Amino acid sequence: MPQELRFRQIHLDFHTPDSIPGVGSEFDPDQFVFTLKEASVDSVTCFSRCHHGYIYHETKLPWRHPNLTCNLLEQQIRACHKADIKVPIYVTVGWDHLMARLHPEWCEMDRTGRVAGRGPLDSGGWTNLDFASPYVDYVVEQTQEVCDLFGDEVDGFFFDIMFQQGVHSRWCMERFSSLGLSPEDPDSQTEMREILVNECADRLFGAVREKNKNCSVFFNGGHVGPSVRRRLGSYTHLELESLPTGGWGYMHFPITCRYARTIGLDFLAMTGRFSESWGHFNSYKNPAALEYECLSSLALGGKCSIGDQLHPRGGLDKAAYELIGPVYRTVRALEPWCQGARAVAEIAVFNAEEFDASFERLPPANIGAARMLMEGRHQFDFVDASSDWSAYKVILLPDVIKLSDEGAAKLEDFIAQGGSVIASHESLRKADGGVLPAFLQVITAIEGEDVHSPNFLRPKESVHCQSSSDFVMYERGLRLRRADDAQVLATVSQPYFTRTWDKFISHAHSPVEHSSSDPGILQRGRIILFSHPIFTTYALHSMSFHRDIVLACLVRLLPCPLVRIEGPTSLQASLTCQGDRHVLHLLHYVPERRGLRFDIVEDPMPVLSCSAEIRVKASRAVLVPEGRELPLIEMEGGVQVEIPAFLGHAHICLE
């Protein structure tokens, strides 16, 4: 079986067209390895076949790069293995520019009959290859040749661009017919995409295992979500591609990681050294940003991978490794406290991605829930219906979750075993539209949508200090009929009217006309329900009240959380467990929108000395890797640790 992933990896892009001469002409194996070792790199993914369709080693196939001057991949593997650096091998799947030109019939086709992806006069993008076509036979053949060429020296495979878009080629149309699916139906089209990707992954995994029983295998589609469960048998680990400045954003990894780590496979976070996205030559991320992104992976239980790009002539970018080196030396120093560590969580958030496909990667309900819990420094995972919920004390159903009958029964069992629930808006319903049975003790009916939007929430004193104030709820809620013995934690106040073309006031919405007894938040026992889509509201509008009211309700269900620290909401705290000791990871880096298109991190932020309460058993607290012992007070159910001032990050080992 594949060994545990290494902590300090490089993903070395090398997409090189035939218009570039002298490919690999300046490659020096000794210099290559020296640069990697100086930067503390212990694994580097190198290329067999790239998006341009060319192969970078000796091959019986006719598609060796015409301007390749050396047996590049072989030299990279041999040199790195002598230095104990692993070399997973990259093979493109979904994009191959050469095959798209030579075999246009292998290209994806959309419902209009057009080739999906890059147009003939486009300067950017790639043409998508069809996994229902004979193209996959070629990928299998090329992959098995790699196995034959390099034998036991194959550490692993990274198969890239594992997704489908256009599914209306002649081969796909035949598959629709054979499976009894409709090519006109959007849901059937989605299912066809899943079928083709899963079948392709299974074929490639089988082709590798026929030749090599032990190497690692991963299939990359740019995101890991609930759909990955359908092909987990073809994965040995997970690589979470997530370049915050490259379109993924700074909330993508914290959410995706907290789901991926529950699946049971080793995983790493793949960011990039580029200031923006993939493929930018002489583009360098701010050092603090790269440090933050790598330390975030360690804090959440993962390993690190940094995307780089090899110059066509084969030389590594010296400035890139001067950037990477200090970060990876920091990672290396922390590895003794991260090896074999697992994240500790007591709250589960049901992954809204399973129900809200309107956003490619991050449904707003997920973003809102994650931000609230991160800003409250709670320890949480994202889960789905297939996950084991038994280890969690509280489960959140944010806004859009529609549990099936099986999921509803699982939720009832979770509550019966002592679990608590916070649910909001449409998550109060089952998939068939009825109220979830577990919630019938809190509400007896859902009486449709609120008449007005926006309206207002007036919290009771028991959950908010400003109990005589109304707070605007920008997103439309539901009208709930409460059960007689349910406790009202907040009521809904109504505006004069909802703004229309002929009835309006001021610049936005109407103020409050009157309060009401309509429930906005209800509690009975260990169940709290919100009538509004509170998590989506926070993601879209970022008003602190929306977060604070959820966290106040959470205190009612979880009065003694695993970690409690007073500090700015930008301070992140993550707890991991490593055998009989725990490690508290504190990170303080603040992404800013300095440009027009994405957030950046430039400076590590200071944190003044603070006190942390951690609900674990410990008799000694040590600041690592420095080895400085910290004042510790044992208290009922845990310990209190005095943490000195730090800049950017601090890691406390509780022994």
Secondary structure, DSSP 8 states (H G I E B T S, - for coil): ------SEEEEEE----TTS-SBTTT--HHHHHHHHHHTT--EEEEEEE-TT--B-S--SSTTB-TTB-S-HHHHHHHHHHHTT-B--EEEE-SB-HHHHHH-GGGB-B-TTS-BSB--TT-SS--BBB-TTSTHHHHHHHHHHHHHHHHGGG--EEEEE--------SHHHHHHHHHHT--TT-HHHHHHHHHHHHHHHHHHHHHHHHHH-SSSEEEEE-S---GGGGGGGGG-SSEEEE--IIIII-TTHHHHHHHHHTTSSS-EEEEEESSSSSTT-TT----HHHHHHHHHHHHHTT-EEEEEEE--TTS---HHHHHHHHHHHHHHHHHGGGTTT-EE--SEEEE-GGGT-TTSSS--HHHHHHHHHHHHTT--EEEE-TTS--TT-SEEEE-SS--B-HHHHHHHHHHHHTT-EEEEEGGGGBBTTSSB-GGGTTTEEEEEEE-SSSSEEEEE-TTT-S-TT--EEE-S--EEEEE-TT-EEEEEEEEES----SSS--SSS---EEE----EEEEEETTEEEESS-HHHHHHHH--HHHHHHHHHHHHHH-SS-SEEE-S-TT-EEEEEEETTEEEEEEE-B--B--SSS--B--SB-EE--EEEEE-S--S-EEEETTTEEE-EEEETTEEEEEE--EESEEEEEE-
